[in-house]
Every structure is written in C-alpha cells, then in structure tokens.
C-alpha cells in the first residue's frame, strides 16, 4: 500500500541520512605484509563538464531542487498536466510517462549513460584519482618497515559502468601495484558495490594475485531494495518508515535537532495507519490508477535516473532479473528493448556469467588458499520500499544476501525452538546467534563470516576494518573461533566500540518491532494498536511542543535544512 503521508518522512530521511551516508571512522592502524587495495561502493565522486562540477550519490536527491534548465515547479506542472488531462480523463498514460522521463532526465542528464550503457558526456572519476592510481603503479608505498595500511592503495572507478569492464581496469591496477611494490600478491578490502567488480575479476583472472579478500556488506547476490523496486515487488509500509526514521535520528542526530519532530511525524503516521485512515484514502487510487500506470512509471523513473547504469543492474537479484527487464524495457520486441539492446546485452551478460555463479566464483578463493573475511550487518530497518519490511538486513541488503546464504528470522520473531533444537542436534548450535535471529551454518563460508549488529550499511567502523585486516594478512585462514569478538558482534555508535554478542546485549537498541501493533489481525489486536499509537502520538506531541518552546528544536533551522537539501 502506498502511504501518502510517507512523502513527509522522505524529507526527514534526507536530513538524517545524507550526513551519514558512507560515514567512516578513522580506520585501522593495523598493517599488512602485502599491499591492500581498498575498493569502495558507489560513494566515489564523479566529475563532469571538464572536471568543473562533481557528482556524488547523494546528489540523486537534488531532483527536489531547481534545475539549471528551469524551475522544479514548472517541471512538476509539465508532469501533472498529462497525468490529469490524458491519463485520468482518457485513460491514455503514454504522454504522462514521456513527461516524467523528460523532466527528470533533464536533471540527471550529465550522468546518464546512453542506450549501450556508455557515458554520454565526459563524466568520469576525477583526474586526481587517476593520478593517484598511476602513482601507485609507479612507486612502492610501503612504510619504513615494509608494511602497508588499508588506505595506502585505493582503486577508483566509475561505479555506473559494467562491472565486467571495470574488472579489466582492476586487473591493470593490481598488476601495476604488484610490479611497483615488488610483491607477487595483493589483498583486497572491498565494500558494497565493489564486490561485484571483484567477482568479475576473479571469474576472468582467478586468484593467483590475491593473498586475502575481505568483503564488507556484499551486494554481489543483490541489493533487496533496488531489486524489489525494479521488479514491481515493492510498497511503502508506514511502520517501516517510522522505524527507519526514528533509528536514523537516534544514531546520527547528535545534537537532537530533529529527533522530537521525527518522533511526532512518525507517530502521526502510525496512528493514521492503525485507524485505517491512510488505507481508506489510498485504496481507491491504488485500485483505479496504480495497476494502469505501474509498468510505465517504473520504466520512466528508472531510465531517467540510474538504471542506464550497468553497475546498478548488477544489484538486481537473479530471481528478479527477467521481471525487472520487463518492467523497465517492456516485453520482448518492444521499442525500448530494441533501443536499449546494447545496454540489455551488457546487463544480461553479467547476470548470466557472474550473478548466477556467485557462489562458485567465491568458492575459488577457498579452493586456492586465499584468506577470506565476510562481514554482514543487521539491526537496522530495511529501506521502506519493500513489500515485506520485516526482512533482516542493514537498510539496503538482507543478511541472506550479504552473508552468502545465512538463514534468518524476520525482525518480528526469532528462529523457532524446533529449528534451533534440530541444528543443535546436528552439532551446528554454535552458529546460532545469541538473539536467535541468524543461523550462520548455511552461509557459503560459515566459519569465515562475521555479523555486526547495530551497524548500518553505509557506516564503516574501525572494529570491522581491524577484523578484515587481521584475516586477510594472516599466514593461515582465520575463523570465527580465533577472535574474542566471536562470530556475532554488537556495535555501539556512542562509544564506537564492538563487543561479543550475548543474551544481555543482543536486544535492538534503537527500535523494537511488535507485529501485533504493526500488523494487527484480530479485533483485540486492532484496538490495542490504536490505543498504543494514540498514546505514543500524544506523548510525542507534547514532547515536540516542549522541544520547540525550549528552543531545542528550531523550526526555522529545520525549514532551512529542507531547502538546502
């Protein structure tokens, strides 16, 4: 169900997420005996217009600002006119789709790729990054004692492009670093989207040049939120929006400027949802309009923003791939299928050669004696665009995907007593997390996979970097039994420390999820949900008013922040 008031939360989510996206602590002080090449996700800056302007991932949000070619209100009118006149009146939506594509693509034109998945403009990584990589392939960056830090070598790449093409660049960089440093092997510290590049590299060049590979929040099996959107398996759940907004405010709003406002808005949404007001307002629109515009609007939004990027198509799960092709490009033989044939060939090739073979490719690492460290994160509400907001994950990627196959419960429950008893009987009880949410025994590498609870996808902490550095540079494959932190770890944003998970510290710190409140089924549960949400709403109303009166929450500051974003 599409929740109209959730749009309000998008503004607040912008405020609490843009400052923390891809945030990082100081990193690790640990050193490696061989060069460590750091490969990030899509946080790498791009430049265009001959390097005079930059683009970063959070610039996607600037659709809400005035564009250089015109006022955003004018663009909104150009979209609304065919929606009302031809769509609503005559049930003809083609002009509406075209208007959405034109107005939004005008904003993103500098970074869009062409029909073959190639750059339209000179948009690329900055020249200083190219110079840095060239220097790394020329001079040895070892310290006086001959060791290397995790940040000494960085592989910069245009994350929009085909991972298979980028893997060729990575191969060149690895060979250059090996030659300059005098080592026959390097290690890789990989984050997020970078895992897709590494798998493409391993598939073609195998593992002879690798000593160790650490993969943090891998997207190589897919990113659930993006895969769901493109395949039509999405929806906005008010309770998921509320949890995510509250969680992000608690974690990242250090000054407390937005927390009280966030709590009030989210409790308002919860109350309206529990009383059925939102469903009543949106049921007719969904029934009458959504089914008619679903395919076209997904296609227009996708192709006018980021789905000309083969790098993002690599995030679509294999099971969703064919459906996503249909949603974005139409049925076989359609005009868009013909127009975008070059792009479709690229993304289909990646899906067939890499995505469908993720586990066999990863297995090459173990088979060839390469040290492996896999880190999965959870304890954060998944991005509230999935039909099922109860998936266990790190906001963007499910634990199942980032851990290469862990068995998990939802956020509302735990693994059943019967299931746990069965695993214990098989001698696999040590792989059950103390909070009973995860069974690591089903992972591809159950002894080389660690789980951090409380860390969001884009936050890279010193404890996890330390863990990766220790594992990838060891003289042997280290396992979860070699560390005091054990396999399941709890992270504290306040102290920036990690500790072994146990029964006393494993509860969710920033939010709790009660299925009987979020998804009541009986009359008694519905009454309880309404009463509970009403009490929360009153409490947060008075808290927000007190915050405004005391000057803690400054409405003018919030208004300015919204305008700036």
C-alpha positions in Angstrom: 0.0 0.0 0.0 1.4 3.4 -1.0 1.2 5.6 2.1 0.7 9.3 1.1 2.0 10.8 4.3 5.2 8.8 3.9 6.3 11.5 1.5 6.7 13.8 4.5 9.1 11.3 6.0 11.2 11.3 2.9 12.2 14.9 3.7 13.2 13.9 7.2 15.0 10.8 6.0 17.0 13.1 3.7 18.0 15.2 6.7 19.2 12.2 8.8 20.8 10.1 6.1 22.8 12.5 3.9 25.2 13.4 6.6 25.9 9.7 7.5 25.9 8.0 4.1 29.1 6.1 3.7 30.4 7.6 7.0 33.6 6.1 8.3 35.7 6.2 11.5 39.4 6.7 11.4 40.1 3.3 10.0 42.5 0.7 11.1 46.1 1.2 12.4 46.9 -2.4 11.5 49.5 -3.1 8.8 49.7 -5.7 6.1 52.7 -7.6 4.7 51.4 -7.0 1.1 49.7 -4.1 -0.5 46.0 -3.8 0.5 43.8 -2.4 -2.3 40.6 -0.7 -1.0 37.6 -0.8 -3.2 34.6 1.2 -2.2 31.0 1.1 -3.3 29.1 3.9 -5.2 30.4 6.6 -2.9 33.2 7.6 -5.2 32.9 11.1 -6.6 32.5 11.7 -10.3 33.2 14.9 -12.2 31.8 16.3 -15.4 31.9 19.5 -17.5 35.7 19.1 -17.8 36.0 18.5 -14.1 34.4 21.7 -13.0 31.4 20.0 -11.4 31.2 17.0 -9.2 28.6 14.3 -8.7 28.2 12.1 -5.7 25.5 9.5 -4.9 23.5 11.8 -2.6 23.1 14.3 -5.5 20.3 12.0 -6.6 18.2 13.9 -4.0 18.6 17.1 -6.0 15.5 16.3 -8.0 13.8 18.4 -5.3 15.8 21.4 -6.2 15.6 23.9 -9.1 17.3 22.5 -12.1 19.6 24.6 -14.2 17.2 24.4 -17.2 14.1 25.6 -15.3 12.2 25.8 -12.1 11.2 22.5 -10.5 7.6 23.7 -10.1 7.4 24.2 -13.9 8.7 20.6 -14.3 6.1 19.3 -11.9 3.3 21.1 -13.9 4.6 19.5 -17.1 4.3 16.1 -15.5 0.9 16.8 -13.8 -0.8 18.1 -16.9 -0.8 14.9 -19.0 -1.5 12.9 -15.8 -4.8 14.8 -15.2 -5.9 15.5 -18.8 -5.0 12.4 -20.8 -4.4 9.9 -18.0 -7.3 10.5 -15.7 -9.8 11.7 -18.3 -9.0 9.5 -21.3 -7.0 6.6 -19.7 -4.1 7.3 -22.0 -0.9 7.4 -20.0 1.8 7.5 -22.7 2.3 11.3 -22.6 2.5 11.1 -18.8 5.3 8.5 -19.0 7.1 10.6 -21.6 6.8 13.8 -19.4 8.1 12.0 -16.4 11.1 10.7 -18.3 11.8 14.1 -20.0 11.6 16.3 -16.9 13.6 14.0 -14.6 16.2 13.0 -17.2 16.9 16.7 -17.8 18.0 17.0 -14.2 20.2 13.9 -14.4 21.4 14.3 -18.0 25.1 14.9 -17.1 25.5 11.4 -15.5 23.0 9.3 -17.6 24.5 6.6 -19.8 23.5 6.0 -23.4 21.4 3.2 -24.8 24.5 1.0 -24.8 25.5 1.7 -21.2 28.3 4.0 -22.1 28.9 7.6 -21.0 27.1 10.4 -22.9 29.4 13.1 -21.6 32.9 13.5 -20.1 31.6 12.4 -16.7 34.3 10.3 -15.1 36.3 9.9 -12.0 38.3 13.0 -11.0 41.7 13.5 -12.6 43.4 13.5 -9.2 42.1 9.9 -8.6 43.5 8.8 -12.0 46.9 10.4 -11.0 46.8 8.7 -7.6 46.4 5.3 -9.2 49.1 6.0 -11.8 51.4 6.9 -9.0 50.5 3.7 -7.1 51.6 1.7 -10.1 54.9 3.6 -10.3 56.2 3.9 -6.7 56.2 1.5 -3.7 54.0 2.9 -0.9 55.4 0.7 1.8 56.3 2.3 5.2 59.8 2.3 6.6 59.3 -1.2 8.0 57.9 -2.5 4.6 54.2 -2.8 5.6 51.1 -1.3 4.1 47.9 0.3 5.5 44.4 -0.3 4.3 44.1 3.1 2.8 47.5 3.2 1.0 46.1 1.9 -2.2 42.7 2.8 -3.5 41.1 1.6 -6.7 38.8 4.3 -8.0 36.3 3.5 -10.7 33.2 4.8 -12.4 30.5 2.8 -10.5 27.9 3.4 -13.2 29.7 1.2 -15.7 29.6 -2.6 -16.4 31.4 -4.4 -13.6 33.0 -6.7 -16.2 34.6 -3.7 -17.9 35.7 -2.3 -14.6 37.3 -5.6 -13.7 39.7 -5.1 -16.6 40.8 -1.8 -15.0 41.2 -3.5 -11.7 43.4 -6.2 -13.3 45.6 -3.5 -14.7 45.8 -1.7 -11.4 46.6 -4.9 -9.5 49.4 -5.8 -11.9 50.8 -2.3 -11.7 50.8 -2.3 -7.9 52.5 -5.7 -7.8 55.2 -4.6 -10.1 55.8 -1.3 -8.3 55.8 -2.8 -4.8 57.8 -5.9 -5.7 55.1 -8.3 -4.4 53.6 -11.1 -6.3 50.3 -10.9 -4.4 48.0 -8.2 -3.0 45.0 -8.2 -0.7 41.6 -6.6 -1.3 39.4 -4.8 1.2 36.0 -4.5 -0.6 32.8 -2.7 0.3 29.3 -3.0 -1.1 29.2 -2.5 -4.9 32.9 -3.2 -5.1 32.1 -6.9 -4.5 30.5 -7.1 -8.0 33.8 -5.8 -9.5 35.9 -8.3 -7.6 33.7 -11.3 -8.6 34.0 -10.3 -12.2 37.8 -10.1 -11.8 38.0 -13.5 -10.1 35.9 -15.1 -12.8 38.3 -14.0 -15.5 41.7 -13.8 -13.8 41.2 -16.3 -10.9 43.0 -15.8 -7.7 46.8 -16.1 -8.4 47.4 -12.5 -7.5 45.4 -12.5 -4.3 46.6 -13.2 -0.7 43.4 -12.2 1.0 39.9 -10.8 0.3 37.7 -9.1 2.8 34.1 -8.3 1.7 32.0 -6.0 3.8 28.2 -5.8 3.1 28.5 -7.6 -0.2 25.9 -6.8 -2.9 27.0 -9.5 -5.3 23.9 -11.6 -4.6 21.8 -8.5 -4.9 20.5 -5.4 -3.1 17.0 -6.2 -1.9 15.6 -2.7 -2.0 16.6 -1.9 -5.6 15.8 -5.4 -6.9 12.3 -5.1 -5.4 11.6 -1.7 -6.9 12.6 -2.7 -10.4 10.7 -6.0 -10.4 7.5 -4.4 -9.0 7.8 -6.1 -5.7 7.6 -3.0 -3.6 5.4 -0.9 -1.4 5.7 1.6 1.4 4.8 0.4 4.9 4.2 3.2 7.4 5.6 1.3 10.4 8.8 0.6 8.4 9.2 4.2 7.5 8.7 5.2 11.2 11.2 2.7 12.5 13.9 3.8 9.9 13.3 7.5 10.5 13.5 7.1 14.3 16.5 4.8 14.1 18.5 7.2 11.9 17.7 10.1 14.0 18.7 8.3 17.2 22.0 7.2 15.6 23.1 10.3 13.7 21.3 13.4 15.0 23.9 14.1 17.6 22.5 17.5 18.5 18.9 16.2 18.8 17.6 18.9 16.5 15.2 16.6 14.5 14.6 13.7 16.9 11.4 15.2 18.6 10.0 16.2 15.2 10.8 12.8 13.7 9.1 11.0 16.6 5.9 13.2 16.3 5.6 12.7 12.5 6.2 9.0 12.7 3.7 8.5 15.5 1.2 10.5 13.4 1.7 8.1 10.5 1.4 5.1 12.8 -1.9 6.5 14.3 -3.4 7.2 10.9 -2.4 3.8 9.6 -3.7 1.9 12.7 -7.1 3.7 12.5 -7.4 2.9 8.7 -7.4 6.5 7.6 -4.5 6.1 5.2 -5.8 2.9 3.7 -9.2 4.4 3.1 -7.7 7.4 1.4 -5.4 5.3 -0.9 -7.5 2.2 -1.7 -9.5 3.9 -4.4 -6.4 5.5 -6.0 -4.5 2.2 -5.9 -7.4 0.2 -7.4 -8.2 2.7 -10.1 -4.8 4.0 -11.1 -1.9 2.0 -9.8 -2.5 -1.1 -11.9 -2.7 1.1 -15.0 0.5 3.1 -14.6 2.7 0.6 -12.7 4.9 -0.6 -15.6 5.2 2.7 -17.4 6.1 4.8 -14.4 8.8 2.4 -13.2 10.3 2.4 -16.6 10.2 6.2 -16.9 11.7 6.7 -13.4 14.4 4.0 -13.9 15.6 5.2 -17.3 15.6 8.9 -16.4 17.7 8.4 -13.2 20.0 5.4 -12.6 19.0 2.3 -14.5 21.0 3.1 -17.5 23.9 2.1 -15.2 25.0 -1.5 -15.7 26.7 -1.1 -12.3 23.3 -0.8 -10.6 21.7 -3.6 -12.7 24.3 -5.8 -11.1 22.4 -5.3 -7.8 19.2 -6.9 -9.2 18.8 -10.4 -7.8 18.8 -13.2 -10.3 15.3 -14.3 -9.5 14.0 -10.7 -10.2 16.1 -10.1 -13.3 13.7 -11.1 -16.1 10.8 -9.4 -14.4 12.9 -6.2 -14.0 13.7 -6.3 -17.7 10.0 -6.3 -18.5 9.2 -3.5 -16.0 11.9 -1.2 -17.3 12.2 -2.1 -21.0 8.8 -3.7 -21.8 8.0 -7.1 -23.3 10.3 -8.8 -25.9 10.2 -6.9 -29.2 9.1 -3.6 -27.6 10.5 -0.2 -28.8 12.6 0.1 -25.7 14.0 -3.4 -26.0 15.2 -2.5 -29.5 16.5 0.9 -28.5 18.4 -0.3 -25.4 19.7 -3.5 -26.9 23.3 -2.7 -26.2 22.6 -2.0 -22.5 20.4 -5.1 -22.2 23.1 -7.3 -23.7 25.6 -6.0 -21.1 23.5 -6.5 -18.1 22.2 -9.8 -19.3 25.8 -11.0 -19.8 26.7 -10.0 -16.2 23.6 -11.8 -14.9 24.4 -15.0 -16.8 28.2 -15.1 -16.3 28.6 -13.6 -12.8 25.3 -13.2 -10.9 24.2 -16.8 -11.5 27.6 -18.1 -10.5 28.3 -16.0 -7.3 28.9 -19.0 -5.0 31.1 -21.0 -7.4 33.2 -17.9 -8.1 33.6 -17.2 -4.4 34.5 -20.8 -3.8 37.6 -20.3 -5.9 39.0 -18.2 -3.1 38.9 -21.0 -0.6 39.9 -23.7 -3.1 43.0 -21.7 -3.9 44.0 -20.8 -0.4 43.1 -17.2 -0.4 42.2 -15.8 3.0 38.5 -14.8 3.3 36.6 -12.5 5.6 32.9 -11.8 5.0 31.1 -9.2 7.1 27.3 -8.9 7.2 25.4 -6.3 9.1 21.9 -6.1 10.6 19.8 -4.5 13.3 18.6 -1.7 11.0 15.2 -1.3 9.4 15.4 -2.2 5.7 14.6 0.7 3.3 10.8 1.1 3.5 10.1 0.4 -0.2 9.9 -3.4 0.1 6.5 -5.1 0.4 7.9 -7.0 3.3 9.6 -4.6 5.6 10.4 -7.3 8.1 13.4 -8.7 6.3 16.5 -8.8 8.5 19.2 -6.6 7.0 21.3 -3.4 7.1 18.8 -0.9 5.4 19.7 -1.9 1.8 20.9 -5.5 1.7 19.4 -8.5 3.5 21.6 -10.7 5.8 20.9 -13.6 3.5 22.5 -11.7 0.5 25.4 -10.0 2.3 26.4 -13.2 4.1 26.1 -15.5 1.1 23.2 -17.6 2.5 22.6 -17.3 6.2 19.2 -18.5 7.4 17.4 -15.7 9.3 14.1 -14.9 11.1 12.3 -11.7 10.5 12.6 -8.6 12.7 9.3 -9.6 14.4 10.4 -13.0 15.6 13.3 -15.4 16.1 14.2 -18.8 14.7 11.8 -21.3 16.2 12.8 -23.5 19.1 12.2 -26.6 16.9 14.6 -25.3 14.3 17.3 -24.4 16.8 16.9 -27.8 18.5 17.4 -29.5 15.2 20.5 -27.6 14.4 21.9 -28.3 17.9 21.2 -32.0 17.3 23.2 -31.8 14.1 26.1 -30.2 16.0 25.5 -26.8 14.5 24.3 -25.0 17.6 27.4 -22.7 17.7 26.3 -21.0 14.5 23.0 -19.7 16.1 23.2 -16.1 17.1 22.5 -15.2 20.8 19.5 -13.2 19.7 18.2 -16.2 17.8 17.8 -14.2 14.6 20.6 -15.9 12.5 21.9 -19.4 11.7 25.3 -18.9 10.1 25.7 -22.6 9.3 24.0 -22.2 5.9 26.4 -19.5 4.8 28.8 -20.3 1.9 31.7 -19.8 4.4 30.1 -20.3 7.9 33.5 -20.1 9.7 34.7 -17.0 7.8 31.6 -14.9 8.1 31.1 -12.4 10.9 27.8 -10.5 11.8 27.8 -7.0 13.2 24.5 -6.0 14.9 23.7 -2.3 15.1 25.8 -1.1 12.2 24.0 0.4 9.2 25.1 -0.4 5.6 26.9 2.8 4.9 28.8 3.1 8.1 32.3 1.5 8.2 33.6 1.1 11.7 37.2 0.6 13.0 36.4 -2.8 14.5 35.2 -4.2 11.2 38.2 -2.8 9.3 40.5 -4.2 12.0 38.9 -7.6 11.6 39.3 -7.6 7.8 43.0 -6.5 8.1 43.8 -9.3 10.6 42.1 -12.0 8.5 43.4 -11.1 5.0 47.0 -10.8 6.1 47.2 -13.8 8.3 49.6 -16.7 7.4 46.6 -19.0 7.6 42.8 -18.8 7.2 41.5 -17.4 10.5 38.0 -18.4 11.6 35.3 -17.1 13.9 36.9 -19.2 16.7 40.2 -17.2 16.5 38.8 -14.0 17.9 37.5 -12.7 21.2 34.7 -11.0 19.3 33.3 -14.4 18.2 31.0 -14.7 15.2 28.2 -12.3 16.4 29.2 -8.8 17.4 27.3 -5.8 18.8 28.4 -2.3 17.8 27.8 0.8 19.9 27.6 4.1 18.0 28.0 6.1 21.2 31.3 4.6 22.2 32.4 3.4 18.7 33.2 0.0 20.2 32.3 -3.6 19.5 31.8 -6.5 21.9 30.8 -10.1 21.6 27.0 -10.6 21.4 25.4 -12.3 24.4 21.9 -12.7 25.8 22.2 -9.4 27.7 23.3 -7.1 25.0 21.6 -8.5 21.9 18.4 -6.6 22.0 17.6 -3.9 19.4 18.8 -0.6 20.9 17.2 1.9 18.5 13.8 0.4 17.9 11.6 -2.6 18.7 9.2 -4.2 16.3 5.8 -5.6 17.5 3.9 -7.4 14.8 0.6 -7.2 16.7 0.9 -3.4 16.7 2.2 -3.1 13.1 0.1 -5.8 11.6 -3.0 -6.5 13.8 -5.2 -9.3 12.7 -7.8 -9.7 15.4 -10.3 -7.1 16.7 -8.5 -7.1 20.1 -5.1 -6.5 18.4 -6.5 -3.7 16.3 -8.0 -2.0 19.4 -4.7 -2.4 21.2 -2.8 -1.0 18.2 -5.0 2.1 18.0 -4.7 2.8 21.8 -1.0 2.3 21.8 -0.4 4.5 18.8 -2.7 7.2 20.2 -0.8 7.3 23.5 2.5 7.5 21.6 1.1 10.3 19.4 0.0 12.3 22.5 3.3 11.8 24.2 5.3 12.8 21.1 3.1 15.8 20.5 3.8 17.2 24.0 7.5 16.3 23.7 7.8 18.2 20.4 5.9 21.2 21.7 8.2 21.3 24.7 11.2 21.0 22.4 10.1 23.9 20.3 9.2 26.1 23.3 12.6 25.4 24.9 14.4 26.2 21.7 15.9 22.7 21.3 14.1 22.2 18.1 14.2 25.3 15.9 11.6 25.1 13.1 13.4 27.8 11.1 16.6 25.7 11.1 14.7 22.7 10.0 13.0 24.6 7.2 16.4 25.9 6.0 17.8 22.4 6.1 15.0 21.1 4.0 15.5 23.9 1.4 19.3 23.2 1.3 18.7 19.6 0.6 
